[in-house]
Every structure is written in C-alpha cells, then in structure tokens.
Amino acid sequence: MKIAIIGCGNMGMAFARSFLQYDLVKKEDLLLIEKSQERSEALKTAKEGMVVSVINSQIADYELIILSVKPQDFASVQDELRAVLQPQQVILSIMAGVPMTKIQSVLDHKLVVRAMPNTPAMLGMGITGFTASPEVDAPKLRKVENLINATGRSVYLEDEGMIDAVTALSGSGPAYFYYIVKHMIEAGKKMGFDEGMASLLVKQTMLGSYHLINNAEQSLDDLIKAVASKGGTTEAALRTFEENNIPEGITKGILAAESRAKELSK
C-alpha cells in the first residue's frame, strides 16, 4: 500500500513508524510531507520514507492520505491538496475537532475516515476511536483499520459525535494519568523520599496496577476493597479523596474536555 502523510509531527510519525515496523508499507511507498524545513531535514536524515516539503501532483499515486497537521494548520494545506486529490483516494484525518463534513466540503472529496488516537500510539500501545463517511466501502475501511491497529488497538464508532467523547476520555486520557502520577510523586517527596525513589515507587505501582486491572477477574470496586482494609491507611486516603470531591472533579474535568471538543468541531 502506498501512503502519504501530511504533517510529520509526533503522531504522524508514530503512524509512519508503526506501518514500517509491521511491514504494512515499504519506505519507498511512504511519502512524508513536512513544510517545516528543520523537521524536513531531520526526516531526510532518518531515511524513514521519501520526504518532500510541498503537496504536488505526485500525491495522486498514493492510496491513503493521512492528514496529521494541527487543526489550525489545515487551511494552509487544503487548497494544494484539493487540487491534486483523486476520487479513489481515502483521506484519514487525525486532526482533533475537524468533522468529516468540513473535510469533505473543503476538499471536495467524499472518502474520509476520521480518527482520534492518543500518544501511546508512539509505542504501539495506543487506542484509537475511528469512524468513516458512508462512501468508504468495507474493503477500504478494513485496510485503514488494519493500519490503525499497528499503533495499538482501535474501536469503530457508528456515530461521529462520539469522537468528541473519545477525545475527552482516551485522547486526552494520558495527561490525566500523568497528572495523578505527578502529584503522587510530590506527596512522596513531602514524606521524605527523593524524587528518584518517589518516582520509582509510583511508576511501578501504576504499572503493576494496570496489569492487575487487565488480568484480574474482580471488578474495580473489588480491587479497591482488596487494598482498602477497614480502618486502615488506604481507607484514610480514599475517605479524604471523597471529602475533597476528587471523584466529582475527575468526572467534571473529562466532561469539560468533551464540551471543548464539541466546541472545536463547530
């Protein structure tokens, strides 16, 4: 399969490297389009595909075009792209907050898949929610899904409106975990640990807890109860979390992220 990626930042290159790692595309069939001269030179040195700085007629030879520019930069590439797009090509957009109807209208092109990955895709451990316009047939959609799965796992959503919820829950989700880890480390430092030791204790705790969530047969409530014995230290911490409305704060924060995603989609 021949793939062109417009915008080769972290997420664009996470996709590119995953495709190469799993032999889903050959380097000579991977076109990397990057307007930043500094970034373009770095990509040429890395030799991970054919690197160009402009969108031109050669893009017509590629089956899939991945739009991974920042949403605010879409306007700077849309006219060039519209001029060279071919009817059979599929657009895969990973631009946050840009609905399929806008992409279709601006590019005068019907075959659009919209996806919301998250940053663990850079390690092949991401989760991506995606949806597609009705014009994308099943064989084309299966090809795109296979490519997305190279970056981790994926879920198909019939309702494009749910992409905003994916953005809030898993797209932004890594930052929530980093936030919790950061403040747990800070608590460790206040109790007398140096940053290195506090960081080790917290990170390994999170890693081990993740594996328990994934492999244990108990519910999350049961797992909590298994740690929080009555009258013990964990119960004291959980009670303080409840008293400070932390559960409600987490829920409100995620819903605020969804609300912002909906605003950006308008």
C-alpha positions as CSV (number, residue, x, y, z in Angstrom):
1,M,0.0,0.0,0.0
2,K,1.2,3.5,-0.8
3,I,0.7,6.0,1.9
4,A,1.2,9.8,2.1
5,I,1.4,11.6,5.5
6,I,0.8,15.3,5.6
7,G,2.2,16.8,8.8
8,C,5.0,14.7,10.3
9,G,5.0,15.6,14.0
10,N,4.9,13.1,16.8
11,M,1.6,11.5,15.9
12,G,2.1,11.4,12.1
13,M,5.5,9.7,12.6
14,A,4.0,7.3,15.2
15,F,1.8,6.1,12.4
16,A,4.6,6.0,9.9
17,R,7.0,4.0,12.1
18,S,4.3,1.5,13.1
19,F,3.5,0.9,9.4
20,L,7.1,0.3,8.7
21,Q,7.7,-1.9,11.8
22,Y,4.9,-4.2,10.8
23,D,5.8,-4.2,7.0
24,L,2.5,-2.6,6.1
25,V,4.3,-0.2,3.8
26,K,7.7,0.0,2.2
27,K,9.9,3.0,2.8
28,E,9.8,3.8,-0.9
29,D,6.0,3.8,-0.8
30,L,5.8,6.1,2.2
31,L,5.6,9.8,1.3
32,L,6.3,12.2,4.2
33,I,5.1,15.8,3.5
34,E,6.6,18.3,6.1
35,K,6.6,22.0,5.5
36,S,9.0,22.9,8.3
37,Q,12.5,23.0,6.8
38,E,14.2,21.9,10.1
39,R,11.8,19.0,10.6
40,S,12.0,18.0,6.9
41,E,15.9,17.9,7.1
42,A,15.7,15.7,10.2
43,L,13.3,13.3,8.4
44,K,15.6,13.1,5.4
45,T,18.5,12.2,7.7
46,A,16.4,9.5,9.4
47,K,15.5,7.9,6.0
48,E,12.1,6.6,7.1
49,G,10.4,7.4,3.8
50,M,10.5,9.8,0.9
51,V,10.4,13.4,2.2
52,V,9.1,16.4,0.4
53,S,8.1,19.9,1.7
54,V,5.2,20.6,-0.7
55,I,2.0,18.9,-1.8
56,N,2.1,18.3,-5.5
57,S,0.8,16.0,-8.2
58,Q,2.9,13.0,-7.1
59,I,0.4,12.6,-4.2
60,A,-2.1,11.2,-6.8
61,D,-0.1,7.9,-6.8
62,Y,-0.9,7.2,-3.1
63,E,-3.9,5.1,-2.0
64,L,-4.2,6.6,1.5
65,I,-3.5,10.2,2.6
66,I,-3.2,10.8,6.3
67,L,-3.9,14.3,7.5
68,S,-2.0,14.9,10.7
69,V,-1.5,18.6,10.7
70,K,-2.7,20.7,13.6
71,P,-6.3,21.7,13.0
72,Q,-5.4,25.4,12.8
73,D,-2.9,24.5,10.0
74,F,-5.5,22.7,7.9
75,A,-6.3,25.9,6.0
76,S,-2.7,26.2,4.9
77,V,-2.7,22.8,3.0
78,Q,-6.3,22.4,1.9
79,D,-6.1,24.2,-1.4
80,E,-3.0,22.4,-2.5
81,L,-4.4,19.1,-1.5
82,R,-7.8,19.7,-3.1
83,A,-6.1,20.4,-6.5
84,V,-4.3,17.0,-6.7
85,L,-6.7,14.6,-4.9
86,Q,-8.1,11.7,-6.9
87,P,-11.6,10.3,-6.4
88,Q,-10.5,6.8,-5.3
89,Q,-8.1,8.0,-2.6
90,V,-9.0,7.7,1.0
91,I,-8.4,10.6,3.5
92,L,-7.6,9.5,7.1
93,S,-7.8,12.6,9.3
94,I,-6.4,12.5,12.8
95,M,-7.0,16.3,13.3
96,A,-8.8,17.0,16.5
97,G,-12.1,18.8,16.3
98,V,-12.5,18.8,12.5
99,P,-15.7,17.0,11.4
100,M,-15.9,14.8,8.3
101,T,-18.4,17.1,6.7
102,K,-16.0,20.0,6.8
103,I,-13.1,17.9,5.4
104,Q,-15.4,16.7,2.6
105,S,-16.6,20.2,1.8
106,V,-13.3,21.9,1.9
107,L,-11.5,19.2,-0.1
108,D,-14.5,18.4,-2.4
109,H,-13.8,14.7,-1.6
110,K,-16.1,12.0,-0.2
111,L,-13.9,9.2,1.0
112,V,-13.0,10.3,4.5
113,V,-12.1,8.4,7.7
114,R,-11.8,10.4,10.9
115,A,-9.8,9.0,13.9
116,M,-8.7,10.1,17.3
117,P,-5.6,8.3,18.5
118,N,-3.6,9.0,21.7
119,T,0.1,9.5,22.4
120,P,0.8,5.9,23.5
121,A,0.5,5.1,19.8
122,M,4.1,6.2,19.7
123,L,4.9,2.9,21.5
124,G,2.4,0.8,19.6
125,M,0.2,0.8,22.7
126,G,-2.4,3.4,21.7
127,I,-6.1,3.3,21.5
128,T,-7.9,4.9,18.6
129,G,-11.6,5.6,18.0
130,F,-12.5,6.0,14.4
131,T,-15.4,6.4,12.0
132,A,-16.0,6.8,8.3
133,S,-18.2,8.5,5.8
134,P,-20.7,6.2,4.1
135,E,-18.8,6.5,0.8
136,V,-15.9,4.5,2.2
137,D,-16.6,0.9,1.3
138,A,-15.9,-2.1,3.6
139,P,-12.7,-3.3,1.9
140,K,-11.2,0.2,2.1
141,L,-12.3,0.6,5.7
142,R,-10.7,-2.8,6.6
143,K,-7.4,-1.6,5.1
144,V,-7.5,1.6,7.2
145,E,-8.5,-0.3,10.4
146,N,-5.5,-2.7,9.8
147,L,-3.2,0.3,9.6
148,I,-4.6,2.0,12.7
149,N,-4.2,-1.3,14.7
150,A,-0.5,-1.2,14.0
151,T,-0.4,1.6,16.6
152,G,-2.2,-0.4,19.3
153,R,-6.0,-1.1,19.4
154,S,-9.0,0.6,17.8
155,V,-12.8,0.9,18.2
156,Y,-15.1,1.7,15.3
157,L,-17.9,4.2,16.1
158,E,-21.0,4.4,14.0
159,D,-21.8,7.9,15.4
160,E,-19.2,10.5,14.6
161,G,-20.4,12.6,17.5
162,M,-18.8,10.0,19.8
163,I,-15.4,11.0,18.5
164,D,-15.6,14.0,20.9
165,A,-16.1,11.6,23.8
166,V,-13.1,9.6,22.6
167,T,-11.1,12.8,22.5
168,A,-12.0,13.6,26.1
169,L,-11.7,10.0,27.5
170,S,-8.7,8.4,25.8
171,G,-7.3,11.1,23.5
172,S,-6.7,13.4,26.5
173,G,-6.6,10.5,28.9
174,P,-2.8,10.1,29.1
175,A,-2.5,13.6,30.6
176,Y,-4.9,12.6,33.4
177,F,-2.7,9.7,34.4
178,Y,0.5,11.9,34.2
179,Y,-1.2,14.4,36.4
180,I,-2.1,11.8,39.1
181,V,1.4,10.3,38.9
182,K,3.0,13.8,39.2
183,H,1.0,14.6,42.4
184,M,1.6,11.2,43.9
185,I,5.4,11.7,43.4
186,E,5.1,15.2,45.0
187,A,3.3,13.6,48.0
188,G,6.2,11.1,48.2
189,K,8.7,13.9,48.3
190,K,6.8,15.6,51.1
191,M,7.1,12.3,53.1
192,G,10.9,12.4,52.8
193,F,11.7,10.4,49.6
194,D,14.0,12.0,47.0
195,E,12.4,12.4,43.6
196,G,14.0,9.3,42.1
197,M,12.8,7.0,44.8
198,A,9.3,8.5,44.8
199,S,9.1,8.2,41.1
200,L,10.2,4.6,41.1
201,L,7.6,3.7,43.8
202,V,4.7,5.5,42.0
203,K,5.5,4.4,38.4
204,Q,6.0,0.7,39.3
205,T,2.8,0.9,41.4
206,M,0.9,2.2,38.4
207,L,2.4,-0.4,36.1
208,G,1.6,-3.3,38.4
209,S,-2.0,-1.9,39.0
210,Y,-2.6,-1.7,35.2
211,H,-1.7,-5.4,34.8
212,L,-4.0,-6.3,37.7
213,I,-6.8,-4.4,36.1
214,N,-6.2,-6.2,32.8
215,N,-5.8,-9.7,34.3
216,A,-7.8,-10.0,37.5
217,E,-11.3,-11.3,37.4
218,Q,-12.5,-8.9,40.1
219,S,-14.3,-5.6,39.4
220,L,-12.6,-2.3,40.1
221,D,-14.6,-2.0,43.3
222,D,-13.4,-5.4,44.4
223,L,-9.8,-4.5,43.6
224,I,-10.1,-1.3,45.7
225,K,-11.6,-3.3,48.6
226,A,-8.7,-5.8,48.4
227,V,-6.3,-2.9,49.2
228,A,-8.5,-0.8,51.5
229,S,-9.0,-2.8,54.7
230,K,-11.4,-1.3,57.2
231,G,-9.9,1.3,59.4
232,G,-6.6,1.1,57.5
233,T,-4.3,3.6,55.7
234,T,-5.8,3.2,52.3
235,E,-9.3,3.8,53.6
236,A,-8.0,7.0,55.2
237,A,-6.7,8.2,51.8
238,L,-9.9,7.2,50.0
239,R,-12.1,9.0,52.6
240,T,-10.0,12.2,52.1
241,F,-10.4,11.9,48.3
242,E,-14.2,11.7,48.8
243,E,-14.3,14.6,51.2
244,N,-12.4,16.7,48.7
245,N,-14.8,15.8,45.9
246,I,-11.9,14.3,43.8
247,P,-14.2,11.7,42.1
248,E,-16.6,14.5,41.0
249,G,-13.7,16.7,39.9
250,I,-12.4,13.9,37.7
251,T,-15.8,13.4,36.1
252,K,-16.4,17.1,35.6
253,G,-12.9,17.5,34.1
254,I,-13.5,14.8,31.5
255,L,-16.9,16.2,30.6
256,A,-15.3,19.7,30.2
257,A,-12.9,18.1,27.8
258,E,-15.8,16.7,25.8
259,S,-17.6,20.0,25.8
260,R,-14.4,21.7,24.5
261,A,-14.1,19.1,21.8
262,K,-17.6,19.7,20.7
263,E,-16.9,23.5,20.5
264,L,-13.9,22.9,18.3
265,S,-16.0,20.7,16.0
266,K,-18.4,23.6,15.2
